[in-house]
Amino acid sequence: MRTDLDHLNVAKRQELARVVAILFDEFQAALVGRTAPHARSARILKVVLFGSYARGDWVADPQGGYFSDFDIVVVVNHEELTDMTEYWRGAEDHLLRELESGGTIRTSVNLIVHSLADVNARLRRGRPFFVNIVRDGIALHDTPDYPFDPARPLSPEAALTEARGYFDEWFFTAAGFADTASYAASQGRHKEAAFQLHQATERLYHCTLLVLTLYSTKSHKLNFLRSQAERLAPALIPAWPRDTRFAKRCFELLRRAYVDARYSPHYRISAEELDWLIERVGVLRRLVEQVCRQHLDGAED
């Protein structure tokens, strides 16, 4: 695996060094007081930069408001250590605080965590997402004597069958949530509609990731899912305008709806904001269908 960062400027290399330091510091903090065997022997084996900043095709568009994120996979030595709430919430919160404070980190970080055994099992099954990480990624930290297994090819026929199954399941259930949201909005049940729109959006992004790579993280975070899907399919970017405060506020309301629209008495969303979100989720729905069908049709040829 590559280790060079020569294609990045000094500031970006400093950002990545700070990201790695935070990951190690917060992981150690999360282990304090834990006595389970997997916690006592816990280790970060690898930290790998993948995606646009590894390939060299990242985007920085101040006018349109679109900026590529750092995509980071952390590889640990026990499956139990991949629990994001138990072991990585502190790291995610710390990275976000530093980004918002304007410190060393100026780039959003998308973090996924897997055990080495899980990554190697996926490589042996030919999962394209992990094959691409090993092929194109850059090791920011690599513990000796813990190699990745060689990837085994997945037949095009098997990949197509699996991708079609994902599309049939995830796209059409997403459409159901979107339809329910529109009905709830028409009845004045705004908070319920916002939650249903979140579910529709989440499933549309999972659909895209699963169809294109046969993999998606177990995440409800729309910022993260949007970034991952748009990285693979830039055609999805226009679904969410980023050039006005209203557009940014509406997406933030959608992002928060997974928890706050159900449980917070302080969550408020106007009819205007809801109508805009319904329209944009409709746009996303059409774009996801186009991207996925093009991929599936191309795989048949």
C-alpha positions as CSV (number, residue, x, y, z in Angstrom):
1,M,0.0,0.0,0.0
2,R,1.2,3.5,-0.8
3,T,2.5,5.8,1.9
4,D,3.3,8.9,-0.1
5,L,1.5,12.2,0.3
6,D,3.6,14.2,-2.1
7,H,0.5,15.1,-4.1
8,L,-0.9,17.1,-1.2
9,N,0.3,20.5,0.0
10,V,1.9,21.1,3.4
11,A,-1.3,22.3,5.0
12,K,-3.3,19.2,3.9
13,R,-0.5,16.9,5.2
14,Q,-0.6,18.7,8.5
15,E,-4.3,18.3,8.7
16,L,-4.0,14.6,8.1
17,A,-1.3,14.3,10.8
18,R,-3.6,16.0,13.2
19,V,-6.5,13.7,12.3
20,V,-4.4,10.7,13.0
21,A,-3.2,12.1,16.4
22,I,-6.8,12.8,17.4
23,L,-7.9,9.2,16.4
24,F,-5.2,7.7,18.6
25,D,-5.8,10.0,21.5
26,E,-9.5,9.6,21.6
27,F,-9.3,5.9,21.1
28,Q,-7.1,5.6,24.1
29,A,-9.4,7.8,26.1
30,A,-12.4,5.5,25.1
31,L,-10.5,2.5,26.5
32,V,-9.9,3.9,30.0
33,G,-11.6,1.8,32.6
34,R,-12.6,-1.0,30.3
35,T,-11.5,-4.5,31.4
36,A,-12.9,-6.7,28.7
37,P,-10.2,-8.8,26.9
38,H,-10.8,-7.1,23.6
39,A,-10.4,-3.6,25.2
40,R,-7.3,-4.6,27.2
41,S,-5.5,-5.8,24.0
42,A,-7.1,-3.1,21.7
43,R,-4.9,-1.7,18.9
44,I,-5.3,0.5,15.9
45,L,-3.6,-1.5,13.2
46,K,-4.0,0.8,10.2
47,V,-5.3,4.2,9.3
48,V,-5.9,4.6,5.6
49,L,-6.8,7.6,3.5
50,F,-9.0,6.7,0.6
51,G,-11.2,8.4,-1.9
52,S,-10.6,11.7,-3.7
53,Y,-7.7,12.9,-1.5
54,A,-5.9,9.6,-2.0
55,R,-6.6,9.5,-5.8
56,G,-5.8,13.2,-6.3
57,D,-9.1,14.3,-7.8
58,W,-10.6,16.1,-4.8
59,V,-12.9,19.1,-5.4
60,A,-12.8,22.6,-3.8
61,D,-15.6,24.8,-5.2
62,P,-16.2,27.8,-3.0
63,Q,-18.7,29.3,-5.4
64,G,-20.9,26.2,-5.5
65,G,-20.2,25.4,-1.8
66,Y,-18.9,21.9,-2.5
67,F,-15.7,20.6,-0.9
68,S,-14.4,17.0,-0.8
69,D,-13.9,15.4,2.6
70,F,-11.1,13.3,3.9
71,D,-12.2,9.6,3.8
72,I,-10.5,7.6,6.5
73,V,-10.8,3.9,7.4
74,V,-9.4,2.8,10.7
75,V,-8.6,-0.9,11.0
76,V,-8.5,-2.4,14.5
77,N,-7.7,-5.8,15.9
78,H,-11.1,-6.8,17.3
79,E,-14.6,-6.6,15.9
80,E,-16.0,-5.3,19.2
81,L,-13.8,-2.1,18.7
82,T,-15.7,-1.1,15.6
83,D,-18.7,0.1,17.7
84,M,-18.9,3.8,16.7
85,T,-20.8,4.8,19.8
86,E,-18.7,2.9,22.3
87,Y,-15.2,3.7,21.0
88,W,-15.3,6.4,18.3
89,R,-17.9,9.0,19.3
90,G,-15.2,11.0,21.1
91,A,-13.0,11.0,18.0
92,E,-15.8,12.1,15.8
93,D,-16.9,14.9,18.2
94,H,-13.3,16.1,18.6
95,L,-12.7,16.2,14.8
96,L,-15.9,18.2,14.4
97,R,-15.0,20.6,17.1
98,E,-11.6,21.3,15.6
99,L,-13.1,21.8,12.2
100,E,-15.7,24.2,13.5
101,S,-13.2,26.1,15.6
102,G,-11.0,26.8,12.5
103,G,-8.0,25.0,14.0
104,T,-5.5,22.9,12.1
105,I,-8.3,20.7,10.6
106,R,-10.1,22.6,7.8
107,T,-11.5,19.5,6.0
108,S,-14.4,17.4,7.1
109,V,-13.5,13.9,8.0
110,N,-15.6,10.8,7.1
111,L,-14.6,8.0,9.4
112,I,-15.3,4.3,9.1
113,V,-13.9,1.5,11.3
114,H,-13.5,-2.2,10.6
115,S,-11.6,-5.1,12.1
116,L,-8.7,-6.5,10.1
117,A,-10.5,-9.9,10.0
118,D,-13.6,-8.2,8.5
119,V,-11.6,-6.3,5.9
120,N,-9.8,-9.4,4.9
121,A,-13.0,-11.5,4.6
122,R,-14.4,-8.8,2.3
123,L,-11.3,-8.8,0.2
124,R,-11.5,-12.5,-0.2
125,R,-15.1,-12.1,-1.4
126,G,-14.0,-9.4,-3.9
127,R,-16.0,-6.5,-2.4
128,P,-15.1,-3.6,-4.8
129,F,-15.2,-1.0,-2.0
130,F,-12.4,-2.7,-0.1
131,V,-10.5,-3.8,-3.2
132,N,-10.3,-0.1,-4.2
133,I,-9.2,1.0,-0.8
134,V,-6.3,-1.4,-0.8
135,R,-5.4,-0.6,-4.4
136,D,-5.7,3.2,-4.2
137,G,-5.5,4.1,-0.5
138,I,-2.6,5.7,1.3
139,A,-1.5,4.3,4.7
140,L,-1.2,7.1,7.3
141,H,-0.4,4.5,10.0
142,D,0.5,0.8,9.4
143,T,1.5,-1.7,12.0
144,P,4.0,-4.3,10.7
145,D,3.0,-7.9,10.4
146,Y,-0.7,-7.3,9.9
147,P,-1.1,-7.4,6.2
148,F,-4.3,-7.2,4.1
149,D,-5.2,-10.5,2.3
150,P,-5.0,-10.6,-1.5
151,A,-8.2,-9.7,-3.1
152,R,-10.1,-12.4,-5.0
153,P,-12.1,-11.3,-8.1
154,L,-15.8,-11.3,-8.0
155,S,-17.4,-12.5,-11.2
156,P,-19.4,-9.8,-13.1
157,E,-22.4,-12.0,-13.1
158,A,-22.4,-12.4,-9.3
159,A,-21.8,-8.7,-8.8
160,L,-24.7,-7.7,-11.1
161,T,-27.1,-10.1,-9.4
162,E,-26.2,-8.7,-6.0
163,A,-26.4,-5.1,-7.2
164,R,-29.8,-5.7,-8.7
165,G,-31.1,-7.2,-5.5
166,Y,-29.9,-4.1,-3.6
167,F,-31.6,-1.8,-6.0
168,D,-34.9,-3.7,-5.9
169,E,-34.9,-3.6,-2.1
170,W,-33.5,-0.1,-1.2
171,F,-34.8,2.1,-4.0
172,F,-38.4,1.0,-3.8
173,T,-38.6,1.2,0.0
174,A,-37.1,4.7,-0.2
175,A,-39.9,5.7,-2.5
176,G,-42.4,4.4,0.0
177,F,-40.9,6.6,2.8
178,A,-41.0,9.6,0.4
179,D,-44.7,9.0,-0.4
180,T,-45.5,8.7,3.3
181,A,-43.7,11.9,4.0
182,S,-45.8,13.8,1.3
183,Y,-49.0,12.4,2.8
184,A,-48.0,13.3,6.4
185,A,-47.1,16.9,5.2
186,S,-50.5,17.2,3.6
187,Q,-52.1,16.4,6.9
188,G,-50.1,18.9,8.8
189,R,-47.9,16.3,10.6
190,H,-44.7,18.2,9.9
191,K,-42.4,16.4,12.3
192,E,-43.5,13.0,11.1
193,A,-43.0,14.1,7.5
194,A,-39.5,15.3,8.2
195,F,-38.6,12.0,9.8
196,Q,-40.0,10.1,6.8
197,L,-38.0,12.3,4.5
198,H,-34.8,11.5,6.4
199,Q,-35.6,7.8,6.0
200,A,-36.2,8.2,2.3
201,T,-32.9,10.1,1.8
202,E,-30.9,7.7,3.9
203,R,-32.2,4.7,1.9
204,L,-31.5,6.5,-1.4
205,Y,-27.9,7.0,-0.4
206,H,-27.6,3.4,0.9
207,C,-29.1,2.3,-2.4
208,T,-26.5,4.2,-4.4
209,L,-23.6,2.9,-2.4
210,L,-24.8,-0.7,-2.4
211,V,-25.5,-0.8,-6.1
212,L,-22.2,0.8,-7.1
213,T,-19.9,-0.8,-4.6
214,L,-21.9,-3.7,-2.9
215,Y,-21.1,-2.0,0.4
216,S,-22.6,0.7,2.7
217,T,-21.8,1.7,6.2
218,K,-24.3,1.1,9.0
219,S,-24.9,4.8,9.4
220,H,-27.9,7.2,9.7
221,K,-25.7,10.3,9.3
222,L,-26.9,12.0,6.1
223,N,-23.8,14.3,5.9
224,F,-21.6,11.2,5.8
225,L,-23.8,9.2,3.4
226,R,-24.2,12.1,1.1
227,S,-20.5,12.6,0.9
228,Q,-19.8,9.0,0.2
229,A,-22.5,8.7,-2.5
230,E,-21.5,12.0,-4.2
231,R,-17.9,10.9,-4.2
232,L,-18.9,7.8,-6.3
233,A,-21.7,9.5,-8.3
234,P,-21.1,13.3,-8.8
235,A,-24.3,13.4,-10.7
236,L,-26.1,13.4,-7.3
237,I,-24.5,16.7,-6.2
238,P,-27.2,19.0,-7.7
239,A,-29.9,17.4,-5.6
240,W,-28.8,19.6,-2.7
241,P,-28.1,23.3,-3.5
242,R,-25.4,24.6,-1.1
243,D,-25.3,28.3,-2.1
244,T,-28.0,29.8,0.1
245,R,-28.6,29.9,3.9
246,F,-32.1,28.6,3.3
247,A,-30.9,25.5,1.5
248,K,-28.3,24.8,4.1
249,R,-30.8,25.3,6.9
250,C,-33.3,22.9,5.3
251,F,-30.7,20.1,4.9
252,E,-29.6,20.6,8.5
253,L,-33.3,20.2,9.6
254,L,-33.4,17.0,7.5
255,R,-30.2,15.7,9.0
256,R,-31.5,16.3,12.6
257,A,-34.9,14.8,11.9
258,Y,-33.7,11.2,12.5
259,V,-33.6,12.0,16.3
260,D,-35.0,15.4,16.9
261,A,-38.2,15.1,14.8
262,R,-39.2,12.1,16.9
263,Y,-38.0,13.0,20.4
264,S,-37.3,16.7,20.8
265,P,-40.1,19.1,21.7
266,H,-38.0,21.9,20.4
267,Y,-37.7,20.6,16.8
268,R,-39.6,22.9,14.4
269,I,-39.9,22.8,10.6
270,S,-42.1,25.2,8.6
271,A,-44.4,24.2,5.7
272,E,-42.1,26.1,3.3
273,E,-39.0,24.2,4.5
274,L,-40.9,20.9,4.3
275,D,-42.1,21.6,0.8
276,W,-38.6,22.4,-0.3
277,L,-37.3,19.2,1.2
278,I,-40.0,17.2,-0.5
279,E,-39.1,18.7,-3.8
280,R,-35.3,18.1,-3.3
281,V,-35.8,14.5,-2.1
282,G,-37.9,14.0,-5.3
283,V,-34.9,15.3,-7.3
284,L,-32.5,13.0,-5.4
285,R,-34.9,10.1,-6.1
286,R,-34.8,10.7,-9.8
287,L,-31.0,11.1,-9.9
288,V,-30.4,8.0,-7.8
289,E,-32.6,6.0,-10.2
290,Q,-30.7,7.3,-13.2
291,V,-27.3,6.6,-11.6
292,C,-28.2,3.1,-10.5
293,R,-30.0,2.0,-13.7
294,Q,-27.1,3.3,-15.8
295,H,-24.7,1.3,-13.7
296,L,-26.8,-1.9,-13.9
297,D,-27.4,-1.5,-17.6
298,G,-23.7,-0.9,-18.2
299,A,-22.8,-4.0,-16.2
300,E,-25.1,-6.1,-18.4
301,D,-23.2,-5.0,-21.6
